[in-house]
Structure formats: C-alpha cells, structure tokens
C-alpha cells in the first residue's frame, strides 16, 4: 500500500503538480487489481495515479492527504468498506469524485454507494477504453449516467420500497421539473438543451438549481431521488417532457 511519501513529487508536495492531469487514487483490497489499474491509468498522458489503498480507511486517509480528483473504489474491502469510505470522502472532500468498481452490476452494495455520493460505477471486466473514459468523465465533474447498467441498477433497487415523500420537489419550477425528468433519463446537458430548445449554459443553470434545491451532490443522486420519490417508475419508459421523443442513453 503506497503512502503519501512514496507518491508525491520530489519535494514532497502532493499539490504542487495538479496541472499534470487528473490525479487518481486506486482503492482495492487485491494488490494485483491495484497494480493493473495503476498500470493502465499511468499509461495515459492526461491521467496519473497518485496512490493506492488496500482498505476503505486508508482510502479516506489518502484522499485527505493527496486530494485526488478521482478515487477508483472497490466495494468489498476490509477495515472499512467502500460504501462508508465513499460517504466520508464525499462529505469531507467534496471536490474528490468516487467511481465504484464492482464484479456484479445488480448489487445492492453498489446502489448504496451511489446513494452515498459515488458518481457512477464500473464492472471490473470493463474494457481498458471504458475504464479510461469513465475516469475522464467523472474527473471532469460529470456523472457516469450514460451506460445503461447505472440506470438499470437504480431502477432495480429504488423500486423495492414505497415512494418516499420529498417535499423539496415542490420548490422546483416547472422548467426545473422538466430538466429533472430528462436528467433521470440519462440525457446530457447538450441533449436536454436540444430537446427544450434552450442554450446549454441555461440547462447547466437549471441543473445546478435542481441540485441545490433538492440538497443533492450530483446527477446520480438526482436520478436516485427521481426513482425513490416515484417521479420516475422503475420499468417505465419515462415520458419526455413536452411529449416529444428523444435520445434515451
């Protein structure tokens, strides 16, 4: 397990070289998995592994000392699992995004990690291209919503309980409500802008307002809330606001 002294630059400053690309921390209890991900990520000029952790507690500690842009987080680890570690990192270091690594796509542990603030998840057998793209998407501040497994997972587990009342939904304007429905379908800002005939910057403003009014960190949590509140029904082809068709990524 690498510590900060081994993975900072020559003068020991973990923050001095932020300009060299996205900084990634790998957390997995299997050393061979950590080495594999580190080798893949380290092969890219715009990505850099700044450390690795073998359990969730170490991942939280290194997230605090190294402030990575992205943490690749395994779910099942000793000492502290990935769910608890994700929640602590997102609460204490909100600028650090978490991307979950898992063996199974329909996994209630993964769903709990998304609720705790993870920006998406990847199967460990994903292709190198998919892994690198996911790290870049999450590192850019976006949620990994495009892959169907993420929305399938949310729909599967959010539908198990009765819809919960979310009074904050009443604070949304009609336009913000439309935007939330489209976010729940996994549409990107550019796609929402095209559907609603708005400027992309206007859509970004609406999305930010939705997250702020609902007390959410990112788009993944917005999708979870849309399902858990009954705004979107699992297994239902969510109607596009305005009645028109559109991309369903």
C-alpha angles and dihedrals in degrees: 000000000000121000130202094267091061099047107039122092125275095281093047096250110140092190101043096089104043089127092070095082138278114341114222132194117197118209119186132129092227113081093204090056092049091049092048094051092043091053093048095047093041090057091069121086093216097047131064134182109224097179149335134228132201097204140024097257091055090047090056092047093050092044087059097046099038102030096210120195092228134021117202098210129195114210103217110054134140126255092020125012125229094256095060092040091052092052093049094047094048091047098044100033107026094172090065115085124209125218113191123224117206142163095216127049097205099053125140090212089060090049090052089050091053089051089050091059109276113151095221143312141254132203112238090234092059116129119262089249092054092048094050093046091050092052091050094047094049092041089055089060097258128126119243096239103132097081110087094226092069094055091040090054094048092048091048098053101029089059095058095082132049113271111274123226113250107188091185089071087074089065092065120100117232090259093050089050090054091049092050091053091052092047087052088057089056097249119158121232092260091053092048090049091052093048095048095036092239135133113265090238089056090053090050089053091051092048091050090050092050092051092046095048092047094043093239130149101214148341095284090061089047090056091047090051092047090057098038092051093050092244085123120029120219111250091017122119096237109232115241111242109254092029096265126125124247145162116309106199 
